Amino acid sequence: MYTMLPTDVVTRLALPTPEQRTVEFANGQRDVWPLGEVRIRLADSERTTVFLAGPAGGRPLLGAVTLEEFGVAVDPNHQRLVPISSFFV
């Protein structure tokens, strides 16, 4: 759901992680990871979004919240981000 940044990246960028969040994996296992906010740029847009500090050495992952904040979705067939329409429920 949230963007994940490896702890080594969080440390290198000196990002504060003032909160903790319980995360649950697909196998049901749970863990507690640090949570913070980071400024991210995609193309010509820049936003502040929530991130979780995950295991060191991993790949950063854009979460659903961040993708929605930027108004994009993943096109897995073409391996790219595509614009989506905003909607209200």
Backbone atoms as SQL, in Angstrom:
CREATE TABLE atoms (id INTEGER PRIMARY KEY, chain TEXT, resi INTEGER, resn TEXT, atom TEXT, x REAL, y REAL, z REAL);
INSERT INTO atoms VALUES
  (1, 'A', 1, 'MET', 'N', 0.816, -1.188, 0.000),
  (2, 'A', 1, 'MET', 'CA', 0.000, 0.000, 0.000),
  (3, 'A', 1, 'MET', 'C', 0.868, 1.264, 0.000),
  (4, 'A', 2, 'TYR', 'N', 1.883, 1.303, 0.875),
  (5, 'A', 2, 'TYR', 'CA', 2.773, 2.464, 0.929),
  (6, 'A', 2, 'TYR', 'C', 4.050, 2.192, 0.137),
  (7, 'A', 3, 'THR', 'N', 4.726, 3.267, -0.218),
  (8, 'A', 3, 'THR', 'CA', 6.029, 3.157, -0.863),
  (9, 'A', 3, 'THR', 'C', 7.010, 2.560, 0.132),
  (10, 'A', 4, 'MET', 'N', 7.915, 1.708, -0.346),
  (11, 'A', 4, 'MET', 'CA', 8.931, 1.109, 0.505),
  (12, 'A', 4, 'MET', 'C', 10.297, 1.578, 0.042),
  (13, 'A', 5, 'LEU', 'N', 11.063, 2.118, 0.978),
  (14, 'A', 5, 'LEU', 'CA', 12.455, 2.488, 0.727),
  (15, 'A', 5, 'LEU', 'C', 13.342, 1.637, 1.622),
  (16, 'A', 6, 'PRO', 'N', 14.395, 1.049, 1.079),
  (17, 'A', 6, 'PRO', 'CA', 15.315, 0.266, 1.915),
  (18, 'A', 6, 'PRO', 'C', 15.947, 1.149, 2.994),
  (19, 'A', 7, 'THR', 'N', 16.220, 0.585, 4.157),
  (20, 'A', 7, 'THR', 'CA', 16.769, 1.372, 5.264),
  (21, 'A', 7, 'THR', 'C', 18.102, 2.025, 4.920),
  (22, 'A', 8, 'ASP', 'N', 18.911, 1.392, 4.051),
  (23, 'A', 8, 'ASP', 'CA', 20.180, 2.031, 3.686),
  (24, 'A', 8, 'ASP', 'C', 19.938, 3.311, 2.882),
  (25, 'A', 9, 'VAL', 'N', 18.892, 3.349, 2.081),
  (26, 'A', 9, 'VAL', 'CA', 18.538, 4.564, 1.334),
  (27, 'A', 9, 'VAL', 'C', 18.006, 5.618, 2.302),
  (28, 'A', 10, 'VAL', 'N', 17.162, 5.195, 3.238),
  (29, 'A', 10, 'VAL', 'CA', 16.607, 6.117, 4.237),
  (30, 'A', 10, 'VAL', 'C', 17.734, 6.751, 5.048),
  (31, 'A', 11, 'THR', 'N', 18.701, 5.957, 5.446),
  (32, 'A', 11, 'THR', 'CA', 19.847, 6.457, 6.211),
  (33, 'A', 11, 'THR', 'C', 20.690, 7.408, 5.376),
  (34, 'A', 12, 'ARG', 'N', 20.993, 7.018, 4.129),
  (35, 'A', 12, 'ARG', 'CA', 21.814, 7.855, 3.248),
  (36, 'A', 12, 'ARG', 'C', 21.162, 9.216, 2.990),
  (37, 'A', 13, 'LEU', 'N', 19.827, 9.248, 2.874),
  (38, 'A', 13, 'LEU', 'CA', 19.107, 10.501, 2.637),
  (39, 'A', 13, 'LEU', 'C', 18.747, 11.224, 3.936),
  (40, 'A', 14, 'ALA', 'N', 19.071, 10.627, 5.077),
  (41, 'A', 14, 'ALA', 'CA', 18.784, 11.192, 6.399),
  (42, 'A', 14, 'ALA', 'C', 17.299, 11.526, 6.556),
  (43, 'A', 15, 'LEU', 'N', 16.440, 10.605, 6.128),
  (44, 'A', 15, 'LEU', 'CA', 14.997, 10.811, 6.233),
  (45, 'A', 15, 'LEU', 'C', 14.517, 10.440, 7.626),
  (46, 'A', 16, 'PRO', 'N', 13.753, 11.312, 8.264),
  (47, 'A', 16, 'PRO', 'CA', 13.226, 10.972, 9.586),
  (48, 'A', 16, 'PRO', 'C', 12.120, 9.922, 9.485),
  (49, 'A', 17, 'THR', 'N', 12.089, 9.026, 10.458),
  (50, 'A', 17, 'THR', 'CA', 11.043, 8.002, 10.547),
  (51, 'A', 17, 'THR', 'C', 10.452, 8.057, 11.956),
  (52, 'A', 18, 'PRO', 'N', 9.580, 9.060, 12.193),
  (53, 'A', 18, 'PRO', 'CA', 9.083, 9.290, 13.547),
  (54, 'A', 18, 'PRO', 'C', 8.035, 8.296, 14.033),
  (55, 'A', 19, 'GLU', 'N', 7.518, 7.461, 13.143),
  (56, 'A', 19, 'GLU', 'CA', 6.471, 6.520, 13.532),
  (57, 'A', 19, 'GLU', 'C', 6.869, 5.097, 13.181),
  (58, 'A', 20, 'GLN', 'N', 6.102, 4.148, 13.710),
  (59, 'A', 20, 'GLN', 'CA', 6.265, 2.730, 13.405),
  (60, 'A', 20, 'GLN', 'C', 4.924, 2.233, 12.863),
  (61, 'A', 21, 'ARG', 'N', 4.982, 1.290, 11.945),
  (62, 'A', 21, 'ARG', 'CA', 3.744, 0.732, 11.387),
  (63, 'A', 21, 'ARG', 'C', 3.886, -0.777, 11.284),
  (64, 'A', 22, 'THR', 'N', 2.854, -1.498, 11.694),
  (65, 'A', 22, 'THR', 'CA', 2.844, -2.945, 11.526),
  (66, 'A', 22, 'THR', 'C', 2.533, -3.250, 10.070),
  (67, 'A', 23, 'VAL', 'N', 3.357, -4.092, 9.461),
  (68, 'A', 23, 'VAL', 'CA', 3.139, -4.516, 8.079),
  (69, 'A', 23, 'VAL', 'C', 2.817, -6.013, 8.093),
  (70, 'A', 24, 'GLU', 'N', 1.963, -6.420, 7.171),
  (71, 'A', 24, 'GLU', 'CA', 1.614, -7.833, 7.059),
  (72, 'A', 24, 'GLU', 'C', 1.933, -8.301, 5.644),
  (73, 'A', 25, 'PHE', 'N', 2.641, -9.410, 5.567),
  (74, 'A', 25, 'PHE', 'CA', 3.055, -9.963, 4.283),
  (75, 'A', 25, 'PHE', 'C', 2.007, -10.947, 3.767),
  (76, 'A', 26, 'ALA', 'N', 2.119, -11.324, 2.507),
  (77, 'A', 26, 'ALA', 'CA', 1.158, -12.226, 1.873),
  (78, 'A', 26, 'ALA', 'C', 1.060, -13.565, 2.606),
  (79, 'A', 27, 'ASN', 'N', 2.145, -13.988, 3.259),
  (80, 'A', 27, 'ASN', 'CA', 2.135, -15.272, 3.972),
  (81, 'A', 27, 'ASN', 'C', 1.566, -15.154, 5.389),
  (82, 'A', 28, 'GLY', 'N', 1.084, -13.946, 5.756),
  (83, 'A', 28, 'GLY', 'CA', 0.502, -13.735, 7.077),
  (84, 'A', 28, 'GLY', 'C', 1.489, -13.273, 8.128),
  (85, 'A', 29, 'GLN', 'N', 2.785, -13.349, 7.831),
  (86, 'A', 29, 'GLN', 'CA', 3.809, -12.895, 8.776),
  (87, 'A', 29, 'GLN', 'C', 3.674, -11.389, 8.975),
  (88, 'A', 30, 'ARG', 'N', 3.951, -10.932, 10.183),
  (89, 'A', 30, 'ARG', 'CA', 3.885, -9.500, 10.509),
  (90, 'A', 30, 'ARG', 'C', 5.237, -9.018, 11.016),
  (91, 'A', 31, 'ASP', 'N', 5.469, -7.732, 10.827),
  (92, 'A', 31, 'ASP', 'CA', 6.694, -7.100, 11.311),
  (93, 'A', 31, 'ASP', 'C', 6.362, -5.630, 11.565),
  (94, 'A', 32, 'VAL', 'N', 7.236, -4.920, 12.226),
  (95, 'A', 32, 'VAL', 'CA', 7.061, -3.496, 12.466),
  (96, 'A', 32, 'VAL', 'C', 8.178, -2.755, 11.744),
  (97, 'A', 33, 'TRP', 'N', 7.807, -1.814, 10.883),
  (98, 'A', 33, 'TRP', 'CA', 8.774, -1.039, 10.108),
  (99, 'A', 33, 'TRP', 'C', 8.625, 0.443, 10.419),
  (100, 'A', 34, 'PRO', 'N', 9.729, 1.194, 10.353),
  (101, 'A', 34, 'PRO', 'CA', 9.664, 2.644, 10.526),
  (102, 'A', 34, 'PRO', 'C', 8.882, 3.296, 9.380),
  (103, 'A', 35, 'LEU', 'N', 8.183, 4.382, 9.687),
  (104, 'A', 35, 'LEU', 'CA', 7.366, 5.106, 8.718),
  (105, 'A', 35, 'LEU', 'C', 7.766, 6.572, 8.721),
  (106, 'A', 36, 'GLY', 'N', 7.803, 7.189, 7.553),
  (107, 'A', 36, 'GLY', 'CA', 8.120, 8.605, 7.438),
  (108, 'A', 36, 'GLY', 'C', 7.503, 9.193, 6.187),
  (109, 'A', 37, 'GLU', 'N', 7.905, 10.407, 5.864),
  (110, 'A', 37, 'GLU', 'CA', 7.441, 11.085, 4.653),
  (111, 'A', 37, 'GLU', 'C', 8.644, 11.483, 3.821),
  (112, 'A', 38, 'VAL', 'N', 8.461, 11.458, 2.500),
  (113, 'A', 38, 'VAL', 'CA', 9.545, 11.788, 1.580),
  (114, 'A', 38, 'VAL', 'C', 8.967, 12.551, 0.394),
  (115, 'A', 39, 'ARG', 'N', 9.759, 13.429, -0.171),
  (116, 'A', 39, 'ARG', 'CA', 9.372, 14.172, -1.378),
  (117, 'A', 39, 'ARG', 'C', 9.839, 13.356, -2.579),
  (118, 'A', 40, 'ILE', 'N', 8.910, 13.021, -3.488),
  (119, 'A', 40, 'ILE', 'CA', 9.221, 12.208, -4.665),
  (120, 'A', 40, 'ILE', 'C', 8.866, 12.987, -5.922),
  (121, 'A', 41, 'ARG', 'N', 9.706, 12.835, -6.953),
  (122, 'A', 41, 'ARG', 'CA', 9.435, 13.442, -8.254),
  (123, 'A', 41, 'ARG', 'C', 9.243, 12.341, -9.285),
  (124, 'A', 42, 'LEU', 'N', 8.137, 12.438, -10.025),
  (125, 'A', 42, 'LEU', 'CA', 7.867, 11.568, -11.169),
  (126, 'A', 42, 'LEU', 'C', 7.586, 12.476, -12.356),
  (127, 'A', 43, 'ALA', 'N', 8.400, 12.369, -13.382),
  (128, 'A', 43, 'ALA', 'CA', 8.271, 13.225, -14.570),
  (129, 'A', 43, 'ALA', 'C', 8.313, 14.681, -14.119),
  (130, 'A', 44, 'ASP', 'N', 7.262, 15.450, -14.393),
  (131, 'A', 44, 'ASP', 'CA', 7.251, 16.881, -14.058),
  (132, 'A', 44, 'ASP', 'C', 6.499, 17.185, -12.766),
  (133, 'A', 45, 'SER', 'N', 6.078, 16.161, -12.031),
  (134, 'A', 45, 'SER', 'CA', 5.313, 16.367, -10.800),
  (135, 'A', 45, 'SER', 'C', 6.135, 15.977, -9.586),
  (136, 'A', 46, 'GLU', 'N', 5.867, 16.682, -8.485),
  (137, 'A', 46, 'GLU', 'CA', 6.547, 16.397, -7.222),
  (138, 'A', 46, 'GLU', 'C', 5.515, 16.387, -6.109),
  (139, 'A', 47, 'ARG', 'N', 5.596, 15.381, -5.247),
  (140, 'A', 47, 'ARG', 'CA', 4.648, 15.237, -4.142),
  (141, 'A', 47, 'ARG', 'C', 5.377, 14.725, -2.897),
  (142, 'A', 48, 'THR', 'N', 4.773, 14.998, -1.749),
  (143, 'A', 48, 'THR', 'CA', 5.213, 14.380, -0.501),
  (144, 'A', 48, 'THR', 'C', 4.331, 13.164, -0.275),
  (145, 'A', 49, 'THR', 'N', 4.949, 12.040, 0.075),
  (146, 'A', 49, 'THR', 'CA', 4.199, 10.807, 0.268),
  (147, 'A', 49, 'THR', 'C', 4.752, 10.040, 1.468),
  (148, 'A', 50, 'VAL', 'N', 3.983, 9.109, 1.944),
  (149, 'A', 50, 'VAL', 'CA', 4.367, 8.261, 3.076),
  (150, 'A', 50, 'VAL', 'C', 5.229, 7.115, 2.557),
  (151, 'A', 51, 'PHE', 'N', 6.239, 6.724, 3.343),
  (152, 'A', 51, 'PHE', 'CA', 7.050, 5.555, 3.001),
  (153, 'A', 51, 'PHE', 'C', 7.282, 4.705, 4.242),
  (154, 'A', 52, 'LEU', 'N', 7.548, 3.452, 4.000),
  (155, 'A', 52, 'LEU', 'CA', 7.986, 2.521, 5.036),
  (156, 'A', 52, 'LEU', 'C', 9.443, 2.196, 4.773),
  (157, 'A', 53, 'ALA', 'N', 10.249, 2.116, 5.840),
  (158, 'A', 53, 'ALA', 'CA', 11.661, 1.758, 5.716),
  (159, 'A', 53, 'ALA', 'C', 11.775, 0.249, 5.841),
  (160, 'A', 54, 'GLY', 'N', 12.050, -0.411, 4.699),
  (161, 'A', 54, 'GLY', 'CA', 12.133, -1.870, 4.650),
  (162, 'A', 54, 'GLY', 'C', 13.565, -2.359, 4.750),
  (163, 'A', 55, 'PRO', 'N', 13.775, -3.625, 4.453),
  (164, 'A', 55, 'PRO', 'CA', 15.096, -4.233, 4.585),
  (165, 'A', 55, 'PRO', 'C', 16.160, -3.549, 3.725),
  (166, 'A', 56, 'ALA', 'N', 17.363, -3.437, 4.271),
  (167, 'A', 56, 'ALA', 'CA', 18.488, -2.851, 3.537),
  (168, 'A', 56, 'ALA', 'C', 18.808, -3.698, 2.316),
  (169, 'A', 57, 'GLY', 'N', 19.241, -3.032, 1.257),
  (170, 'A', 57, 'GLY', 'CA', 19.664, -3.725, 0.055),
  (171, 'A', 57, 'GLY', 'C', 18.537, -4.090, -0.893),
  (172, 'A', 58, 'GLY', 'N', 17.307, -3.817, -0.501),
  (173, 'A', 58, 'GLY', 'CA', 16.173, -4.127, -1.367),
  (174, 'A', 58, 'GLY', 'C', 15.974, -3.069, -2.439),
  (175, 'A', 59, 'ARG', 'N', 14.991, -3.294, -3.292),
  (176, 'A', 59, 'ARG', 'CA', 14.654, -2.330, -4.328),
  (177, 'A', 59, 'ARG', 'C', 13.539, -1.427, -3.830),
  (178, 'A', 60, 'PRO', 'N', 13.645, -0.116, -4.030),
  (179, 'A', 60, 'PRO', 'CA', 12.526, 0.769, -3.675),
  (180, 'A', 60, 'PRO', 'C', 11.287, 0.379, -4.481),
  (181, 'A', 61, 'LEU', 'N', 10.121, 0.443, -3.846),
  (182, 'A', 61, 'LEU', 'CA', 8.866, 0.100, -4.506),
  (183, 'A', 61, 'LEU', 'C', 7.859, 1.221, -4.322),
  (184, 'A', 62, 'LEU', 'N', 7.275, 1.705, -5.425),
  (185, 'A', 62, 'LEU', 'CA', 6.211, 2.698, -5.330),
  (186, 'A', 62, 'LEU', 'C', 4.935, 1.985, -4.909),
  (187, 'A', 63, 'GLY', 'N', 4.312, 2.466, -3.847),
  (188, 'A', 63, 'GLY', 'CA', 3.084, 1.859, -3.349),
  (189, 'A', 63, 'GLY', 'C', 1.852, 2.451, -4.004),
  (190, 'A', 64, 'ALA', 'N', 0.712, 1.817, -3.775),
  (191, 'A', 64, 'ALA', 'CA', -0.554, 2.247, -4.358),
  (192, 'A', 64, 'ALA', 'C', -0.905, 3.678, -3.956),
  (193, 'A', 65, 'VAL', 'N', -0.630, 4.045, -2.711),
  (194, 'A', 65, 'VAL', 'CA', -0.942, 5.402, -2.251),
  (195, 'A', 65, 'VAL', 'C', -0.165, 6.424, -3.084),
  (196, 'A', 66, 'THR', 'N', 1.119, 6.216, -3.253),
  (197, 'A', 66, 'THR', 'CA', 1.955, 7.135, -4.023),
  (198, 'A', 66, 'THR', 'C', 1.503, 7.191, -5.478),
  (199, 'A', 67, 'LEU', 'N', 1.225, 6.033, -6.073),
  (200, 'A', 67, 'LEU', 'CA', 0.760, 6.012, -7.463),
  (201, 'A', 67, 'LEU', 'C', -0.526, 6.818, -7.616),
  (202, 'A', 68, 'GLU', 'N', -1.462, 6.654, -6.694),
  (203, 'A', 68, 'GLU', 'CA', -2.716, 7.404, -6.754),
  (204, 'A', 68, 'GLU', 'C', -2.488, 8.898, -6.557),
  (205, 'A', 69, 'GLU', 'N', -1.561, 9.264, -5.668),
  (206, 'A', 69, 'GLU', 'CA', -1.264, 10.682, -5.455),
  (207, 'A', 69, 'GLU', 'C', -0.754, 11.337, -6.738),
  (208, 'A', 70, 'PHE', 'N', -0.044, 10.584, -7.552),
  (209, 'A', 70, 'PHE', 'CA', 0.477, 11.093, -8.814),
  (210, 'A', 70, 'PHE', 'C', -0.501, 10.891, -9.974),
  (211, 'A', 71, 'GLY', 'N', -1.600, 10.197, -9.740),
  (212, 'A', 71, 'GLY', 'CA', -2.581, 9.971, -10.794),
  (213, 'A', 71, 'GLY', 'C', -2.100, 9.031, -11.879),
  (214, 'A', 72, 'VAL', 'N', -1.357, 7.989, -11.481),
  (215, 'A', 72, 'VAL', 'CA', -0.848, 7.007, -12.441),
  (216, 'A', 72, 'VAL', 'C', -1.134, 5.599, -11.943),
  (217, 'A', 73, 'ALA', 'N', -1.102, 4.661, -12.895),
  (218, 'A', 73, 'ALA', 'CA', -1.240, 3.237, -12.581),
  (219, 'A', 73, 'ALA', 'C', -0.145, 2.494, -13.334),
  (220, 'A', 74, 'VAL', 'N', 0.091, 1.262, -12.926),
  (221, 'A', 74, 'VAL', 'CA', 1.113, 0.433, -13.557),
  (222, 'A', 74, 'VAL', 'C', 0.491, -0.305, -14.748),
  (223, 'A', 75, 'ASP', 'N', 1.167, -0.234, -15.890),
  (224, 'A', 75, 'ASP', 'CA', 0.815, -1.036, -17.067),
  (225, 'A', 75, 'ASP', 'C', 1.840, -2.169, -17.123),
  (226, 'A', 76, 'PRO', 'N', 1.496, -3.348, -16.560),
  (227, 'A', 76, 'PRO', 'CA', 2.488, -4.426, -16.481),
  (228, 'A', 76, 'PRO', 'C', 2.883, -5.001, -17.844),
  (229, 'A', 77, 'ASN', 'N', 1.994, -4.904, -18.816),
  (230, 'A', 77, 'ASN', 'CA', 2.307, -5.446, -20.139),
  (231, 'A', 77, 'ASN', 'C', 3.409, -4.658, -20.836),
  (232, 'A', 78, 'HIS', 'N', 3.405, -3.353, -20.651),
  (233, 'A', 78, 'HIS', 'CA', 4.400, -2.494, -21.299),
  (234, 'A', 78, 'HIS', 'C', 5.440, -1.964, -20.317),
  (235, 'A', 79, 'GLN', 'N', 5.330, -2.382, -19.036),
  (236, 'A', 79, 'GLN', 'CA', 6.261, -1.995, -17.977),
  (237, 'A', 79, 'GLN', 'C', 6.460, -0.475, -17.915),
  (238, 'A', 80, 'ARG', 'N', 5.340, 0.222, -17.719),
  (239, 'A', 80, 'ARG', 'CA', 5.381, 1.682, -17.635),
  (240, 'A', 80, 'ARG', 'C', 4.240, 2.174, -16.743),
  (241, 'A', 81, 'LEU', 'N', 4.315, 3.447, -16.404),
  (242, 'A', 81, 'LEU', 'CA', 3.238, 4.093, -15.662),
  (243, 'A', 81, 'LEU', 'C', 2.348, 4.821, -16.658),
  (244, 'A', 82, 'VAL', 'N', 1.031, 4.733, -16.457),
  (245, 'A', 82, 'VAL', 'CA', 0.079, 5.386, -17.350),
  (246, 'A', 82, 'VAL', 'C', -0.848, 6.280, -16.539),
  (247, 'A', 83, 'PRO', 'N', -1.261, 7.408, -17.116),
  (248, 'A', 83, 'PRO', 'CA', -2.180, 8.307, -16.410),
  (249, 'A', 83, 'PRO', 'C', -3.537, 7.646, -16.173),
  (250, 'A', 84, 'ILE', 'N', -4.158, 7.979, -15.043),
  (251, 'A', 84, 'ILE', 'CA', -5.513, 7.514, -14.752),
  (252, 'A', 84, 'ILE', 'C', -6.375, 8.709, -14.413),
  (253, 'A', 85, 'SER', 'N', -7.656, 8.562, -14.567),
  (254, 'A', 85, 'SER', 'CA', -8.599, 9.619, -14.205),
  (255, 'A', 85, 'SER', 'C', -8.838, 9.596, -12.702),
  (256, 'A', 86, 'SER', 'N', -9.020, 10.765, -12.138),
  (257, 'A', 86, 'SER', 'CA', -9.388, 10.852, -10.718),
  (258, 'A', 86, 'SER', 'C', -10.879, 10.632, -10.608),
  (259, 'A', 87, 'PHE', 'N', -11.305, 10.017, -9.521),
  (260, 'A', 87, 'PHE', 'CA', -12.740, 9.801, -9.324),
  (261, 'A', 87, 'PHE', 'C', -13.059, 9.936, -7.846),
  (262, 'A', 88, 'PHE', 'N', -14.318, 10.208, -7.574),
  (263, 'A', 88, 'PHE', 'CA', -14.800, 10.343, -6.203),
  (264, 'A', 88, 'PHE', 'C', -15.875, 9.305, -5.981),
  (265, 'A', 89, 'VAL', 'N', -15.912, 8.769, -4.792),
  (266, 'A', 89, 'VAL', 'CA', -16.906, 7.757, -4.481),
  (267, 'A', 89, 'VAL', 'C', -17.909, 8.330, -3.507);
